[in-house]
Amino acid sequence: MKVAINSPEQLGAVIRATRKRQGLRQDLSASGAGVSENFLGKVERGSDSVQWGKLFSVLQGLGIELEVDTPDDIAWPPE
């Protein structure tokens, strides 16, 4: 399912819903992603101060793929 994300809070809600749907406790999900439970809690609450690398570890650990829809005139990969 594709979900439009416009804020950290919305991404956090998707992460929390995915974790819960998988029947995973927050502490076990955090451990599996190599982050602290406190960090995962911040992500799920939509904190503005999370580290990108750790955020992507959480996404990967839960099987969430992040895509960006850019305007057609944006060259990718950049030259």
C-alpha positions in Angstrom: 0.0 0.0 0.0 1.3 3.5 -0.8 0.8 6.2 1.8 1.5 9.9 1.3 3.8 11.3 4.0 3.8 15.0 4.8 5.3 15.1 8.3 7.4 13.2 10.7 4.3 12.4 12.7 2.7 10.7 9.7 5.9 8.6 9.1 6.0 7.7 12.8 2.4 6.6 12.7 3.1 4.3 9.7 6.1 2.8 11.5 4.1 2.2 14.7 1.2 0.7 12.8 3.6 -1.6 10.8 5.3 -2.8 14.0 2.1 -3.5 15.8 0.6 -5.3 12.7 3.7 -7.5 12.8 3.0 -8.3 16.4 6.4 -6.8 17.5 7.0 -5.1 20.8 8.9 -1.8 20.7 11.9 -3.1 22.5 12.3 -6.1 20.2 11.9 -4.0 17.1 14.4 -1.5 18.3 16.9 -4.3 19.1 16.4 -5.9 15.7 17.1 -2.6 14.0 20.2 -1.9 16.1 18.7 1.2 17.8 17.5 2.0 21.3 13.9 1.6 22.4 14.0 5.3 23.3 15.1 6.2 19.7 12.3 4.0 18.2 9.8 5.8 20.5 11.0 9.2 19.2 10.5 7.9 15.6 7.0 6.7 16.3 6.1 10.0 17.9 7.4 11.9 14.9 10.3 13.7 16.7 12.1 16.2 14.5 15.5 15.2 15.9 16.1 11.7 14.7 19.2 10.6 12.9 18.7 9.6 9.3 20.9 6.5 9.4 19.1 5.1 12.4 15.7 6.0 10.8 16.6 4.0 7.7 17.7 1.1 9.9 14.2 1.1 11.5 12.5 1.2 8.1 14.6 -1.6 6.8 14.1 -3.7 10.0 10.3 -3.5 9.6 10.4 -4.0 5.8 9.2 -0.5 5.0 10.4 0.8 1.6 10.6 4.6 1.2 10.1 6.1 -2.2 10.2 9.7 -3.4 7.9 11.0 -6.1 9.8 13.8 -7.9 8.8 16.1 -10.7 9.4 14.6 -14.2 12.1 17.2 -15.0 14.4 16.1 -12.2 17.3 14.1 -13.6 18.1 11.0 -11.6 20.7 10.0 -10.8 22.2 13.5 -10.6 24.9 14.2 -13.0 
